[in-house]
Amino acid sequence: MTMSDFIVTVANSTHLDFAPVICAEYESSAKARGTGIAKRSPEYVKQKMLEGKAIIAFSADGVWAGFCYIETWSHGEHVANSGLIVSPNFRKAGLAKAIKERIFKLSRQLYPDAKIFGLTTGLAVMKINSDLGYEPVTYSELTQDENFWAGCKSCVNYDILMSKERKNCMCTAMLYDPKDHYEPEETKAYFKTKSKVYERLQRLKENKLLRLFWRKEEA
């Protein structure tokens, strides 16, 4: 399939019935990947649709294909494009990138002065973010809003996050600052030439954190 086979649009009240399907896919995807993911309720997803702060995708024949939504923190100073999910039936067609680009554009329209950030364990998402002008940052450069970090409580890696005093975890933090950010070509070149090294460093990072956590548990 190609992108011409999909419709990517801002979600609204006509899409509310898809909320349970989207949440079920969140849970299924987390189990399949064996990685942490914050839980979302259908009510929360519906709220984002009604607020005009979500992007939803369908195949040309109307089958749900993907979703992503906007969250705001620190009184709108920080924005996160959260919950990016693509149905297994439509993966590897470039849809994730299309949704990410659309939600990023919507975020810039609604919050032009906000810093846009994300936490992810996926290299593919990191590459998409870099194409949009995000750069890797430390956790200290993210919002310190307690409500944001509370959303990590349902993640399987939450104990690791807290043991590191919210300074590090399995996820990599990336940030787009409209006042000071890398141009897409700068980070695109980095990920193109350094992806194998990056993957190795990510594995080393995860193994190190797990060893520290296990030692703490054994003690």
N, C-alpha and C positions, 0 to 999 in steps of 0.2 A: 504493500500500500504506500501511497505517497500523500503528502500534505493536502493535495487537492481532494482527497477522499474524506477529509475531516472538516468540521465546523468548530471553531474556537471562539467563544463569545463570553461576554460578561453575564454571570448567572443572575437570575431574578426569580420572582415569585412563581413563575411557571415551571421551575425546576425543583421545587421543594420535595417532590416525591422521590427524587434520586438520592436524597440525603442518607437513608438507611443503607443503600447499595454502596455508596462511597465509604461510609464508616466500616462496613463489613470488609471492604477491600483493604482499608488501612490495617485492620487487625490481621487479615490473612497475609498481607505483605510482610508485616513485622515478624510473624511466625516463620514464614518461608526464608527470610533473610537471616533470622536469628540475631537481629540487632534491635537496639532500643528505638522506640517510636512513641511519642505521646499519644494518649487515647483521645479521641474526639467523639462527642455524642451527636446524634442526628439533629438535636435541637440547636447545638452550636453551629453546625454546618448550615442549617436553615437560616439562622440569624445572619451569617455572612452573606448568604444569597440575597436576603431581603435588604441588607445594607448596601448592596452593590459593590461588595468588596471580595468578590470571588470570580474566578474564571472556570468555565466548564467546557468540556469538549465532547463532541458526538461524531460518530461515523456518519457518512452521507445518508444512511438509511435510518438514522435516529437512535442508534445504540450508544449508551453512555460509554465514553472512552477515557476521560481524564478530568482532573480537578486540581485547583490550588486556590488559596485564599490569603487575604491580607490581615495581619494583626498589627496593632499599634501599641507602643509603650512610651513611658515618660512623656505623657501629654502630647503625643504625636511627633516627638523628636526622633524616635526610632521606629522603624517599620520592618516587619519580617514577612517574607513571602513563604507561608507555611503550608504544610500538608500536600505537597506535590505528589500526585498519585496518577498512574496510568494503568488502565485495565490490562491484565496479562494478554488479552486477545489482540491488543494494539501496540504492544511494545516493539522497540527497534524500528520504528517508522519515522522517528524524528519528532514525535508528538510531544514528548517531555520538554524538549527545547522550545517548541512553539508555544506551549502553555506558559513556560517560564518567562519567555520574552513578553508575552501578552500581560502577565500579572505584574511584571516589572514596569511595563509601560503604564499600566493602570495606577500603580503605586506612585510613579513620578507625576502623574496627572493629579491625583488626589492629595499627595503630600510632597510637593516639589522641593521643599527644604529639608526633608527628613533624611536621616542616615538609614540605608536599607541593609539589613544584615541577615545572616542565616547560619545555622549549625547543621552540618551534614556529615555522614560517614561515607557517602558515595562519591567516588572519583568522577563519575559522569556528571553529577550535579555540580561539583567543583569546577569542571571544565566549562559547563554552561554559564556558571556565575562569572568565571573569568572573562568569557566572551562579552559579558554585559558590563564589565568594568569593575567587578568586585576584586578585592585583594585579601589574602589571608591575614588575619589579625589575631591578637591575643584575646582571651575572654574578657580582660579588663576594659577593652574598647567597645564591648557590647553594652546594652542597657543593663543597669543594675536594679531595675524594677523587680521587686519581689514576686509580683504576679507572673512575670515571665519565667523565672526560675521554678516557681511552683508547678508550672506545666511540665517540668521534667520528672516530677515525682512518679509518674506512671511508667517511666522508662526503666528498662531492666538494668541500665547502667547508672541509676541515680545514686547508689551507694558509693560508686567510684567517684562521681562528680563531687559529692559532699566530702569524701575523704581527701580530695585535692583542694578543698576550700573554694570550689567553683572557679578554680584557676585553669583547669584542664580536664579533659575527659576523652571519650572515644571520638567525639565529633570534632571536626575542624571548623573554626569560626572564619567567616568571610564577611567583608563589609564594603558597601558602596557609599562613599561620602560625596555628595554633589559638589562640595567645596574643594575637595582634594582627593581625586581618585585616579587610578591607572586607566589609560586608554585601553580598550579591548585588545588591540594588536600587541600590546606589551605583555599582558598576561597570557594571551593565546600562544605566543611564541614560547613562553616558559613551559606551559603544560605540554606543548607538542614535543619538545625536546627532552623534557625532564619527567615525563609521566611514569616511566619505569622506576626511576629513583624515588619519586614521590610515593608510589605504591609501596616500595620497600620501607621507606621511612614511616609510613602509616602503619604497616604491620609491626615494625619495631616499637612504635609508640603504643599500640594496643597491647602487645605482649608485656611491655614494661609496666603499664598501668595495671594489667591483670595480675602480674606477679606481686606488685605492691598491695593490691587488694587482698590476694590470697594470704599473704603474710600477715596482714592485719586480722583476717578472719581466724587464722590458725592461732594467733596470739590470744 
